[in-house]
């Protein structure tokens, strides 16, 4: 399967968490852009921004308590074409990696949890640190960057040795990609985008510690609460996830044999087996897994 075929397959698969979140972001961006355009013709651009800001996280704590829905809604809002383009491209590839290994539910949890923690870190920073004393009255947090950073950090924590082809030229391990993005955010806090950079770091910490929680390395009530969303998030059908998995792992000549084997061995592996497989991936890469180990990892994600 070529890269373009894989992209088309993922975009057309509406059972994927990555695709659903992408679609929500794109539809809301289109709706907000149309809203701004209509009000622009009536010389009401300022009124349009005031209305849209009801979906963004305000820096002022007093205003925030009147808009408690914003830690969720801001994750799907963007201010320009390049803003949403960069976020969605990064999410498409990083979210795809996370989804392939842990399933759709973990993508939803990482995206939403990272966005919420990013918003809380932003809000606390703007109301605690003196440097933001004047900015908090007009500052707003907007965009999926915190959520995307959470997904990126989660993928890097789960598969640090996994290699991606950056710009189609440079091979780079996920751990170095995540570290580079975090360093960019840290250096940008004092200058270009302090609120956004702080929120990105909050998202990255959620992604990293959530994977450690899934692996049993840490325990935290906040992470436990978000992991509990597994019970209410609809499960992708077994047949559909099997199709996605086989397109990624098996050649066409092996698909029928893999299907028979999967039907015979449908019990979930225990946590020790999962940890052993993830450790092997971390040290030697995904390609070092045997077919049985790949199948076991897939069953664990169902």
BAKOL-629698 format. One record per residue (C-alpha): x, y, z. Coordinates in steps of 0.5 Angstrom, whole numbers, plus 2048, in hexadecimal, padded with zeros to 3 digits. Layout:
N
XYZ/...
***
This chain:
302
800800800/8038077FE/80380D803/7FD8107FE/7F980A7FF/7FA80A806/7F8811807/7F2810803/7F0809806/7F080D80D/7ED81380B/7E780F808/7E680B80E/7E180E813/7E2809818/7E980C81A/7EA811820/7EF81581C/7EA816816/7E481881B/7E881D81E/7EB81F818/7E4820815/7E282481B/7E882981B/7E782A813/7DF82B814/7E083081A/7E5834816/7E1834810/7DB836814/7DF83C818/7E283E811/7DB83F80E/7D8842814/7DE847814/7DD84980D/7D684A80D/7D784F813/7DD85280F/7D885580A/7D385880F/7D985B812/7D9857819/7DF853819/7E1855820/7DA852822/7DC84C81E/7E284B823/7DE84D829/7D9847827/7DF842825/7E384482C/7DD840830/7E083A82D/7E783B82F/7EA83B836/7EB842839/7F184483D/7ED847842/7EB842848/7E4847849/7E2846842/7E483F842/7DF83D847/7DA83F843/7DC83B83D/7DE834840/7DD831839/7E3834836/7E882F838/7E582A833/7E282F82D/7E983382C/7EC82C82A/7E882D824/7E9834822/7EF83781E/7F083E81C/7F383D815/7F483980F/7FC837811/7FA836818/7F5831817/7F982E811/7FF82D815/7FB82A81B/7F7825817/7FD823813/801821819/7FB81E81D/7F981A816/800816817/80181681E/7FA814820/7FB80F81A/80180C81E/7FD80C825/7F7809822/7FA80381E/7FD801825/7F880382A/7F2803826/7ED809825/7EB80A82D/7F280C82F/7F281182A/7EC81482C/7EE814833/7F5817831/7F281C82D/7ED81F832/7F181E838/7F7821835/7F3827833/7EF82883A/7F682883E/7F982D839/7F383183A/7F4831842/7FB832842/7FA83883D/7F583B842/7F983A848/7FF83D845/7FB843843/7F884484A/7FE84284E/80484584B/80584D84B/80884D844/80084C841/7FD851846/7FB855840/7FA85083B/7F584C83E/7F085183D/7F0850836/7F4849835/7F0843832/7F383C831/7F183982A/7F3833826/7F482C826/7FB82D827/7FB82A82E/7F782482C/7FC823826/80282382B/7FF81E830/7FE81982A/80581B828/80881A82F/804814830/806810829/80D81282B/80C80F832/80980982F/80E80882A/81480C82B/818808825/813809820/81680C81A/812811816/81481480F/81481C811/81382080A/81381A806/81B81A807/81D81A80E/81C813812/81B81581A/819811820/813814823/81781582A/81B81A826/81581D823/81181E829/81782182D/818826827/811828827/81182982F/81882D82F/815832829/80F83382E/813834834/818839830/81183D82D/80E83E834/812844836/81184782F/80C845829/80784182C/807841834/80083E835/80083982F/807837831/804835838/7FE832836/80282E831/80782B837/80182A83B/7FE825835/805822834/80582083C/7FE81D83B/800819835/807816839/80481583F/7FD81283D/80180C839/80580B83F/7FF80A843/7FC80583D/80380183E/802801846/808806847/80480B84B/7FD80C84E/7FA81384E/7F2815850/7F281984A/7F5814845/7F080F848/7EA813847/7EC81483F/7EE80D83F/7E780B841/7E480F83B/7E5808838/7DF80683B/7DA80B837/7DE80C830/7DB80782B/7DF801829/7E1801822/7DF7FA81F/7E37F481F/7E37F3818/7E57FA816/7EB7FB81A/7ED7F4818/7ED7F7811/7F17FD813/7F67F9816/7F77F4810/7F87F980B/7FE7FC810/8017F5812/7FF7F080D/8017EF805/7FB7ED801/7FD7E6801/7FD7E5808/7F67E880A/7F27E2809/7F77DE80E/7F77E4813/7EF7E4813/7EF7DD815/7F47DD81A/7F17E381D/7EA7E081E/7ED7DA821/7F17DE826/7ED7E4828/7EE7E4830/7F27EB832/7F97EA835/7FB7EC83C/7FE7F283E/8057EF83F/8057EC838/8037F3835/8087F7839/80D7F2836/80B7F382F/80C7FB830/8137FA833/8157F682D/8127FC829/81680182D/81C7FD82C/81C7FA825/8167FD821/8107FB81F/8127F7819/8167F281E/80F7EF821/80D7E981E/8067E881B/8047E5822/8067EB826/8037F0821/7FC7EC821/7FD7EC829/7FE7F3829/7F87F4824/7F37F0829/7F67F482F/7F37FB82B/7EC7F882A/
***
